[in-house]
Amino acid sequence: MADDIDLANIEIERETKRALSKIKQLQRESGIIYCLDCDEEIGEARKKAVPSAVRCIDCQSLKDLE
């Protein structure tokens, strides 16, 4: 039987997935072209490879190390 913490974690995970899905949809619709971290333009090759990218390759690489 799940306790309150388990249920809260399930709800947080569900809401996080919904929020990320909405962000990806908005990115596709709006065509974000500037990195959220450094405000430099996201390279065209990166946008083609990862259309939902919100960070340039350099900032994403740093984020992945976290």
Secondary structure, 3 states (H helix, E strand, C coil): CCCHHHHHHHHHHHHHHHHHHHHHHHHHHHCCCECCCCCCECCHHHHHHCCCCCCCHHHHHHHHHC
